[in-house]
Amino acid sequence: MQRQARFLLFRSRVHLLRGAAFLSLVVAVAVLLATAAHWPSRYALMTPGDALAVVPRVDLPPERRQPAGNLYFTVVNIQPLTWGEWAQAMVRPSVEEIVPRDEIEPPGIPREQVDAYNRQLMEESKVVASVVALRHAGFPVQVGGQGARVVAVLPRSPADGVLREGDVIQAVDGIPTPTVVDLVTQVHARRPGDQVRLTVRREDQTLQFDLTTVPSPSDPGRPMVGAMLLTELFDYHLPFPVTIQSDNITGPSAGLMFALGVYDLLTPGVLGNGHRVAGTGTIALDGTVGPVGGAAEKVAAAERNGLEIFLVPADDADEARRAARSIQVIPVHSFDDALEALQRLGPEPIPTLATAS
């Protein structure tokens, strides 16, 4: 009887020890999960930002300034996510997109360099937009560049081991590319897997490289070669000063709307006939409108601001239409397309998607 009591006491202690061990394990796992929720993840969240009026941001000589319409460019917000925030975003229904951080912070390239690069792209975009607008308004403009200079090569991309920092790409398949936007426009005219021949100036040599494009991480339908580029010796002479305020907004995707805003201020009449028009798209010197990222989030930003029309690069039209709830989406290939679309608008109300269905 005494031996049985000792055995029961021993078994009770074993159960207590096992229970304590299990409880400790549960607490440890809970602490670990709580801590991990605050660790940086490999993802970022792209959400609708704002729609910002173009015309108040354009400075011209007073004698050149004419009445202009209601034109807006759109921006997105990008927020790096912790693992906890990533888990919440995965189950939250809204117009937002979870993207790998590598798409906005290329691996192996310092964040400061990426930020400086995007600021420079914005500055170049404003100049190109002014040039396109002035030329369409009938003003003579001298502008030039000597190609797209490589400022960084993305690891494990087609350009890795082929292009070098300092190389200047002067043509794609024999077509001159005096600026970065011209080069990107030519590459985006291909499909992932297509081969492109790059004419490159390296120091005192002219070289040619054949590269096979790969899908862009941010948009698998678009090709890329994997280099960060800036226009080499971008030089321009405007007949009078044109300044566009961009604050801390970076990147080239407001180029189309900047060009429309400058043109509207320089010419008689009002683009859009009083309607509130938003849009996005890069702009090349020849007026070609190029694709951008975040078309869906930009459509949402325009709708939240009560805008009626959204101009979008033709390559992004499907994404924009899927996101639109009420706004009218108009795809454009060029600056001329955008002008024609706005000049066709009458004073009557724009039918929304909701009323048209």
Residue pairs with C-beta under 8 A, 6 or more apart in sequence:
36 83
36 84
37 82
37 83
37 84
37 87
38 82
38 83
38 84
39 82
39 83
40 80
40 81
40 82
40 83
41 80
41 81
41 82
41 83
41 85
41 86
41 101
42 100
42 101
42 102
43 80
43 81
43 86
43 98
43 99
43 100
43 101
44 78
44 79
44 80
44 81
44 98
44 99
44 100
44 101
44 103
44 104
45 78
45 79
45 81
45 85
45 89
45 96
45 97
45 98
45 99
46 76
46 77
46 78
46 96
46 97
46 98
46 99
46 293
46 294
46 297
47 76
47 77
47 78
47 79
47 94
47 95
47 96
47 297
48 76
48 77
48 95
48 96
48 297
48 298
48 300
48 301
48 304
49 74
49 75
49 76
49 77
49 297
49 298
49 301
50 74
50 75
50 301
50 305
51 72
51 73
51 74
51 278
51 301
51 302
51 304
51 305
51 307
52 72
52 73
52 74
52 75
52 249
53 70
53 71
53 72
54 71
54 72
54 73
54 257
54 258
54 260
54 261
55 68
55 69
55 70
55 71
55 261
55 264
55 265
57 244
57 245
57 246
57 261
58 242
58 243
58 244
58 245
58 258
58 261
58 262
58 265
59 241
59 242
59 243
59 244
59 245
60 240
60 241
60 242
60 262
60 265
60 266
61 240
61 241
64 240
64 265
64 266
65 265
66 264
66 265
66 266
66 267
66 268
67 270
68 261
68 264
68 265
68 270
68 271
69 264
69 270
69 271
69 272
69 273
69 274
69 275
69 277
69 342
70 272
70 274
70 275
70 276
70 277
71 257
71 260
71 261
71 264
71 271
71 272
71 277
71 278
71 279
72 257
72 276
72 277
72 278
72 279
72 302
72 305
72 307
73 254
73 257
73 258
73 278
73 279
73 280
74 278
74 279
74 280
74 298
74 299
74 301
74 302
75 249
75 254
75 298
75 301
76 293
76 294
76 297
76 298
76 301
78 104
79 85
80 101
81 89
81 98
86 98
89 96
89 98
90 98
95 296
95 297
95 300
95 323
96 297
97 294
97 296
97 297
99 218
100 217
102 217
103 217
103 218
104 114
105 111
105 114
106 114
106 152
106 154
106 228
107 154
107 155
108 154
108 155
109 152
109 154
109 228
113 151
113 152
114 228
115 250
117 151
117 152
117 228
117 230
118 250
118 251
119 250
120 230
121 180
121 230
121 250
121 251
121 252
122 246
122 249
122 250
122 251
122 252
122 254
124 179
124 180
124 181
124 230
124 231
124 234
124 252
125 181
125 251
125 252
125 253
125 254
125 255
125 258
125 282
125 283
126 244
126 246
126 255
126 258
127 143
127 234
127 236
128 179
128 181
128 255
128 259
128 283
128 284
128 285
129 244
129 254
129 255
129 256
129 258
129 259
129 262
129 283
130 238
130 242
130 244
130 258
130 259
130 262
131 141
131 143
131 236
131 238
131 285
132 259
132 263
132 283
132 285
132 287
132 335
133 242
133 258
133 259
133 260
133 261
133 262
133 263
133 266
134 141
134 238
134 239
134 242
134 262
134 266
135 141
136 263
136 287
136 335
136 336
136 339
137 263
137 266
137 267
139 238
139 239
139 266
140 239
141 236
141 237
141 238
141 239
142 236
142 237
143 235
143 236
143 237
143 285
144 178
144 233
144 234
144 235
144 236
145 178
145 179
145 231
145 232
145 233
145 234
145 235
146 168
146 170
146 178
146 201
146 232
146 233
147 168
147 169
147 170
147 171
147 177
147 178
147 183
147 201
147 231
147 232
148 168
148 169
148 177
148 179
148 180
148 182
148 183
148 229
148 230
148 231
148 232
149 166
149 167
149 168
149 169
149 229
149 230
149 231
149 232
150 159
150 163
150 164
150 165
150 166
150 167
150 168
150 169
150 227
150 228
150 229
151 165
151 228
151 229
151 230
152 165
152 227
152 228
153 159
153 160
153 163
153 164
153 165
153 226
153 227
153 228
154 160
154 226
154 227
154 228
156 226
157 214
157 224
157 225
157 226
157 227
158 211
158 212
158 213
158 214
158 224
158 225
158 226
159 211
159 225
159 226
159 227
160 226
162 209
162 211
163 169
163 198
163 200
163 209
163 225
163 227
164 202
166 202
167 200
167 201
167 202
168 200
168 201
168 202
168 232
169 177
169 183
169 198
169 199
169 200
169 227
169 229
170 176
170 177
170 199
170 200
170 201
170 206
171 177
171 198
171 199
172 183
172 186
172 187
172 196
172 197
172 198
172 199
173 186
173 196
173 197
174 197
174 199
175 186
176 182
177 183
177 186
178 231
178 285
179 231
179 234
179 284
179 285
180 229
180 230
180 231
181 252
181 255
181 282
181 283
181 284
181 285
181 290
182 284
182 285
182 286
183 229
184 229
184 282
184 290
185 282
185 284
185 288
185 290
186 196
187 196
187 213
187 223
187 224
187 225
188 222
188 223
188 290
188 291
188 315
190 196
190 213
190 223
191 213
191 223
192 213
192 214
192 215
192 216
192 220
192 221
192 222
192 223
193 212
193 213
193 214
193 223
194 212
194 213
194 223
195 210
195 211
195 212
195 213
196 210
196 211
196 213
196 225
197 208
197 209
197 210
198 208
198 209
198 210
198 211
198 225
199 206
199 207
199 208
200 206
200 207
200 208
200 209
201 207
211 225
213 223
213 224
213 225
214 223
214 224
214 225
214 226
215 221
215 222
215 223
215 224
216 222
216 223
216 224
218 293
219 291
219 293
222 291
222 315
242 262
244 258
244 261
244 262
246 254
252 282
253 280
253 281
253 282
253 292
253 293
253 294
254 280
255 281
255 282
255 283
256 279
256 280
256 281
256 282
256 283
256 289
256 311
256 313
256 332
256 335
256 338
257 278
257 279
257 280
257 281
257 311
258 283
259 283
259 335
260 271
260 279
260 335
260 338
260 339
260 342
263 271
263 339
264 270
264 271
271 277
271 339
271 342
271 343
272 309
272 342
272 345
273 342
273 345
273 346
273 347
274 347
275 308
275 309
275 345
275 350
276 306
276 307
276 308
276 309
277 307
277 308
277 309
277 310
277 311
277 342
278 298
278 301
278 302
278 305
278 307
278 309
278 310
278 311
278 327
279 309
279 310
279 311
279 312
279 338
280 292
280 295
280 298
280 310
280 311
280 312
280 313
280 316
281 289
281 290
281 291
281 292
281 311
281 312
281 313
281 316
281 332
282 289
282 290
282 291
282 292
282 313
283 289
283 290
283 335
284 290
287 334
287 335
287 336
288 333
288 334
288 335
289 313
289 314
289 332
289 333
289 334
289 335
289 337
289 338
290 313
290 315
291 313
291 315
291 316
292 298
292 313
292 316
295 312
295 313
295 316
295 319
295 320
295 323
296 319
296 320
296 322
296 323
297 323
298 310
298 320
299 310
299 312
299 320
299 323
299 324
299 327
299 329
300 323
302 310
302 327
303 324
303 325
303 326
303 327
307 327
308 327
308 328
308 350
308 352
309 327
309 328
309 330
309 345
309 350
310 320
310 324
310 327
310 328
310 329
310 330
311 330
311 332
311 338
311 341
312 320
312 329
312 330
312 331
312 332
313 331
313 332
313 333
314 331
314 332
314 333
316 331
317 329
317 331
320 329
320 331
321 329
324 353
325 353
325 354
326 352
326 353
326 354
327 352
327 353
328 350
328 351
328 352
328 353
330 341
332 338
332 341
